Amino acid sequence: MLVKTRGIVLNFIKYRETSIITRIYTEELGLQTYIVNSIRQKSNTTRIALFQPFTLLDMVVYTSAKGGITRISEYKCNYPFSSIPYDIRKSSMLLFLSEMLSFTVKEEEENRDLFNFLHNAIIAFDQQEQHFENFHLIFLLQLSSYLGFGPTSGADVTSQIAFSGSQNLINGRPAVIHFQMYEDLFDNLINDPTATLITNGKVRREMLQIIIWYYQLHMDSLGEIRSLKVLSEVLAE
């Protein structure tokens, strides 16, 4: 059976000599895995670019009642990026966020609210010319609501981490006192994200680590985020 759907590429891995296996979050079918043959040939360099993280696609795909890996019948770019591929800060953020999504989004079923959030956030990010340094923080806080554990206040985030037992002392102080330093900033990111001012990269990196710990409290499947180190280096200030 063929289904027409939009999709958001999360990642791909090489398969055999010229093929790839790609994971795509689709509008109609949720998370799906597809094999794409003969795409890593020298003559197909433009096609492989369509499977970079967060590329937005229009697709016609095969479905199977048994699930598992299927194939894509047709695909084309839904929205050509104007800035993301040319800005290492933006591309590093999306590489990191695609890895986070790979760990956290698992459902092989339709979820239009989540799909629309992802689709619209990516386009808005591509169109944002400046002051996008907090995008990954805002994105993860908003995503957590679609995953069922979104915080309603900064205290929700900091108190859960402080009392989780995973962090007792930080820089010689009780963890609860350390995390309270970020409570107001998290409040602002949740309630008025575009107006939030974070003074420097060090604070931003610490807040990102807190969000990752917050995710780990709620999702057992969250493993090592390999792209985090790259992101931290690119956004260092």
C-alpha positions as CSV (number, residue, x, y, z in Angstrom):
1,M,0.0,0.0,0.0
2,L,1.3,3.5,-0.9
3,V,0.8,6.5,1.4
4,K,1.5,10.1,0.7
5,T,3.0,12.0,3.6
6,R,5.3,14.7,4.7
7,G,8.4,13.7,6.6
8,I,11.2,15.0,8.8
9,V,14.5,13.2,8.5
10,L,16.1,12.3,11.8
11,N,19.3,10.5,10.6
12,F,20.6,7.8,8.3
13,I,23.3,5.1,8.4
14,K,25.2,3.6,5.5
15,Y,24.0,0.3,4.2
16,R,26.0,-1.9,2.0
17,E,28.0,-0.2,-0.8
18,T,25.5,2.4,-2.1
19,S,22.4,2.4,0.1
20,I,21.3,3.9,3.3
21,I,18.8,3.2,6.1
22,T,17.1,6.3,7.2
23,R,14.7,7.1,10.1
24,I,12.0,9.7,9.3
25,Y,9.3,11.1,11.4
26,T,6.2,11.2,9.2
27,E,3.0,13.1,9.4
28,E,0.8,10.1,8.6
29,L,2.7,7.1,10.1
30,G,4.8,8.4,13.0
31,L,8.4,7.2,13.2
32,Q,9.4,5.0,10.2
33,T,12.5,3.4,8.9
34,Y,13.2,3.2,5.2
35,I,15.9,1.7,3.0
36,V,17.0,3.9,0.1
37,N,19.0,2.1,-2.6
38,S,21.7,3.4,-4.9
39,I,21.8,6.8,-3.3
40,R,25.5,6.9,-2.3
41,Q,26.8,6.8,-5.9
42,K,28.9,9.7,-7.1
43,S,26.1,10.7,-9.5
44,N,23.6,11.1,-6.6
45,T,25.4,13.6,-4.4
46,T,22.4,16.0,-4.4
47,R,20.0,13.2,-3.4
48,I,21.9,12.1,-0.4
49,A,21.8,15.7,0.9
50,L,18.0,15.3,1.2
51,F,18.6,12.9,4.1
52,Q,20.6,15.2,6.4
53,P,19.1,15.8,9.8
54,F,15.8,17.7,9.8
55,T,15.4,17.9,6.1
56,L,11.7,18.3,5.3
57,L,10.4,16.0,2.6
58,D,7.2,15.2,0.6
59,M,7.1,11.5,0.2
60,V,5.1,8.6,-1.2
61,V,6.0,5.5,0.9
62,Y,5.2,1.9,1.0
63,T,3.6,0.5,4.2
64,S,3.4,-3.0,5.6
65,A,1.0,-4.5,8.1
66,K,4.0,-6.3,9.6
67,G,5.9,-3.1,10.2
68,G,9.7,-3.0,9.9
69,I,11.9,-1.5,7.3
70,T,10.0,-0.4,4.1
71,R,10.8,1.7,1.1
72,I,10.2,5.2,-0.3
73,S,8.5,5.3,-3.7
74,E,9.0,9.0,-4.3
75,Y,10.5,11.9,-2.4
76,K,11.4,15.6,-2.8
77,C,12.3,18.5,-0.7
78,N,9.3,20.1,1.0
79,Y,11.1,23.3,2.1
80,P,14.6,24.2,0.9
81,F,16.7,25.7,3.8
82,S,18.0,29.2,3.3
83,S,20.4,29.4,6.3
84,I,20.8,26.1,8.2
85,P,23.3,24.4,5.9
86,Y,25.4,27.5,5.8
87,D,25.6,28.4,9.5
88,I,27.6,25.9,11.6
89,R,25.9,27.1,14.8
90,K,22.5,26.2,13.3
91,S,23.5,22.9,11.7
92,S,25.2,21.8,15.0
93,M,22.1,22.6,16.9
94,L,20.0,20.5,14.6
95,L,22.4,17.6,14.6
96,F,22.2,17.6,18.4
97,L,18.4,17.9,18.4
98,S,18.0,15.2,15.8
99,E,19.9,12.9,18.1
100,M,17.7,13.8,21.0
101,L,14.6,13.1,18.9
102,S,16.1,9.7,17.9
103,F,16.2,8.7,21.6
104,T,12.9,10.2,22.6
105,V,10.4,9.8,19.8
106,K,9.5,6.1,19.2
107,E,5.8,5.9,18.3
108,E,5.0,4.4,14.9
109,E,1.7,6.1,14.7
110,E,0.2,9.4,13.6
111,N,0.7,12.4,16.0
112,R,-0.1,15.5,14.0
113,D,0.4,17.9,16.9
114,L,3.9,16.7,17.4
115,F,4.6,16.6,13.7
116,N,3.3,20.2,13.2
117,F,5.4,21.4,16.2
118,L,8.6,19.9,14.7
119,H,7.8,21.1,11.2
120,N,7.0,24.7,12.1
121,A,9.8,25.0,14.6
122,I,12.4,23.9,12.0
123,I,11.1,26.4,9.4
124,A,11.0,29.2,12.0
125,F,14.6,28.4,13.0
126,D,15.8,28.5,9.4
127,Q,14.1,31.9,8.9
128,Q,15.5,33.4,12.1
129,E,18.4,35.6,11.3
130,Q,19.7,36.5,14.7
131,H,19.2,35.9,18.5
132,F,18.7,32.1,18.0
133,E,21.2,31.1,20.6
134,N,18.5,29.7,22.9
135,F,16.6,27.8,20.2
136,H,17.8,24.3,21.4
137,L,16.8,25.0,25.0
138,I,13.3,26.3,24.0
139,F,12.8,23.5,21.6
140,L,13.6,20.8,24.2
141,L,11.4,22.4,26.8
142,Q,8.5,22.6,24.4
143,L,9.1,19.1,23.0
144,S,8.8,17.7,26.5
145,S,5.2,18.8,26.6
146,Y,4.4,16.7,23.5
147,L,6.2,13.8,25.2
148,G,4.1,14.0,28.3
149,F,6.4,15.5,30.9
150,G,6.5,19.2,30.1
151,P,7.3,21.5,33.0
152,T,4.9,24.3,34.0
153,S,7.5,26.4,35.7
154,G,11.2,26.7,36.2
155,A,10.8,25.2,39.7
156,D,9.4,22.0,38.1
157,V,12.7,21.5,36.3
158,T,15.2,22.6,38.9
159,S,13.5,20.9,41.9
160,Q,13.1,17.5,40.1
161,I,16.8,17.5,39.3
162,A,17.9,18.8,42.7
163,F,16.0,16.1,44.6
164,S,16.5,13.2,42.1
165,G,19.6,12.1,44.0
166,S,21.8,12.1,40.9
167,Q,23.5,15.3,41.9
168,N,24.3,15.9,45.6
169,L,27.0,18.6,45.7
170,I,28.0,20.9,42.8
171,N,31.0,23.2,43.3
172,G,30.9,22.4,47.0
173,R,27.3,23.6,47.5
174,P,24.1,21.6,47.9
175,A,22.6,20.8,44.5
176,V,19.3,22.4,45.4
177,I,20.9,25.8,46.0
178,H,22.9,25.5,42.8
179,F,19.9,24.7,40.6
180,Q,17.8,27.5,42.1
181,M,20.2,29.9,40.4
182,Y,18.5,28.9,37.1
183,E,14.9,28.8,38.2
184,D,14.0,32.3,36.9
185,L,15.7,31.7,33.6
186,F,13.8,28.5,33.0
187,D,10.6,30.3,34.0
188,N,11.3,32.8,31.3
189,L,12.1,30.2,28.7
190,I,8.8,28.4,29.4
191,N,6.6,31.5,29.6
192,D,8.2,34.1,27.3
193,P,11.0,32.4,25.4
194,T,11.7,35.1,22.8
195,A,12.3,37.7,25.5
196,T,14.6,35.6,27.6
197,L,18.1,36.9,28.0
198,I,20.9,34.4,28.9
199,T,24.1,36.3,29.6
200,N,26.8,33.9,28.3
201,G,27.6,30.5,26.8
202,K,28.6,29.0,30.1
203,V,25.2,29.6,31.6
204,R,23.5,28.3,28.5
205,R,25.6,25.1,28.5
206,E,24.8,24.5,32.2
207,M,21.1,25.0,31.5
208,L,21.3,22.5,28.6
209,Q,22.8,20.0,30.9
210,I,20.0,20.5,33.4
211,I,17.4,19.9,30.6
212,I,19.2,16.7,29.6
213,W,19.2,15.5,33.2
214,Y,15.5,16.4,33.3
215,Y,14.9,14.2,30.2
216,Q,16.9,11.3,31.7
217,L,14.6,11.4,34.7
218,H,11.6,10.9,32.5
219,M,13.0,8.7,29.7
220,D,15.0,5.5,30.4
221,S,16.0,5.3,26.7
222,L,18.1,8.5,26.7
223,G,21.6,7.4,26.1
224,E,24.9,9.2,25.5
225,I,24.4,12.3,23.3
226,R,27.5,12.1,21.1
227,S,26.8,15.4,19.3
228,L,26.7,17.4,22.6
229,K,30.4,17.9,22.8
230,V,30.5,19.3,19.2
231,L,27.6,21.6,20.0
232,S,29.3,22.9,23.2
233,E,32.5,23.7,21.2
234,V,30.6,25.4,18.4
235,L,28.5,27.6,20.8
236,A,31.3,28.3,23.3
237,E,31.5,32.0,24.1
